[in-house]
């Protein structure tokens, strides 16, 4: 009789399944945002030429977080890549690349959003939706008709992606807000309400937050690839904070870089900024400060990838997808993208 595989806690893996990730079976562990870098993964680069080792090690130490800084919380999701929990063990998700591929296929079949999806089977630029959905889902599960406010809707890609995932939370009531939302088209696609607001105007943000129909009414507020387009994203976060219920969760993501390079990068992009283009640059540290500043002290954060190339053959590989997810989790400060969930209350893990 074969000996069952064991996970990092010494317990047998579900169905004897080999973990997807390459880090000893820990799976996906969103990091706490503080701490200096560990060195475990740095040692894996010891076979590099000697003159390359020092710069590689320095960058990885800057990008990584140590095991001691990793909280024992994870987005729930059961054994698949969807969002349904499976009981006490469901806080150890197994990222099923085929669930991701099917959700991407669903978007390709929708003419409203198909232009956003590349031809690759596992397009890494779409991982933003998968990560955000998995970070948000535990806070919605178990709620009666949970309410979501998505700020920066574009054409509704995130809603379509969530609905294509197996086990998505039925009955979710989805609202959207944008500077010029295509209200009629988005309502047809499933948004319960669309609200126009210029989020660079503090008075417009205040008016939305003070409306009794919105203030304290949302189980989740989504700011996915939105804050980097604002000249003062912290002010916007303070303005939209009242939209959350007391135990609501703020989720989002944006391009990121290491803290030491952030200010110089921001000065550069602001010199060349275009209307509705990027104006702010984030690091893991800036994200943490902004969330702390609005009283959302319970945080999960992860990176997204090591490297991506739209429509490349690499992005037809499930192994390449798994490696990039592992790398983003292990090195959230790596230049790329960062995703987060934050709440005033402890974040659920199942």
C-alpha positions, 0 to 999 in steps of 0.5 A: 500500500502506497504511503500517502503524501503529507503536507507541510503540517505532516497531515496527508494531502487531500486525495494524495494529491501533489501540491502545485507549488514548489515550496514544500507544499505550503500552497498559497500563503498571502503574506503579512506586509512587514519583515525582512527577506528570508534566504531560502529561495536565494540559495537556489540561485547559487549555481549562477556565475559568481559575478551575478550572485550578489545582485540577484541575491540583493534583489530577491532579499528585497522582494521576499518576506521571511517565513516568520512573517507569513500569517497562517491565513489563506484565501479559501477555495477547496481543492480546485481553482474556483472559490467554493470551500470544502470545510476545515481543509479548504483554507489550503487551496489548490490552484487548478489551471483548468478552472482559470483557463475556462474562465478566460475562455468564457471572457473570450466568448463575450464580445463585450470583453473579449478584446482584453483576453490574449490567445494564450491558454493561461494568460498571466495578465488575467491572473489579476482577476483570479487573485482578486476573486480568491481574496474576496470570496471568503468574506462573501461566502455565507452572506445572504445576497452579499453586496459588492461595489466595484470602482473602476469597472471598465467593461465589466471584465471582473464580474464576468470572470467571477461568474465563470469560476466554479463555485462562485457565490450565488446571489451576489449583488454587484454595483459599479462606479466609474467616471463615465460608466456605460450604465445601460450596457453594464446593467444588461451584463449583470450590474444591479446599479451603475454610478457615475463619479469622478474619483479625483474630485473629493466632493464627488467621492464624498457625495457617493459615500454619504448617500444612505443607499451606499454608506456602510452597505457593501460586504466588499469594495473592489479597487482593481487596477484603479488607484494607480490612475489617481494623483492622490489614491490615499485620499480616495481610499479615505473617501470610499472607506465608509462604503464598507460594512463594519466587517467588509473587505477592501480588495484590489491590486495594482502595478508595483515596484520595490519601495526604494525605487517607488518615488523615482518611478512615480516622478518619471511617470507623472512627467509623461502622464496622459489623461486616465493614465497611470499617475501613482506608483505603489510598493507593498509598503505603500499599500500597507501604510494606506490600508493602516491609515483607513483602519483596515489593519487585517491584511493579506497581500501577494504578488502575481508573477515573475515574468509575463509575455502576452501571447507567448508559448510559455503562457500555454504552460500550466507549469509556468502559471503555477511557478509564477503564482508561487513566485508572486506569493514568495516574493511580493516585492518583486517588480510586477503587480501586488494584490491585497485584501484588508478589513477592520475585522480578522479576515476569514480563512474558509 
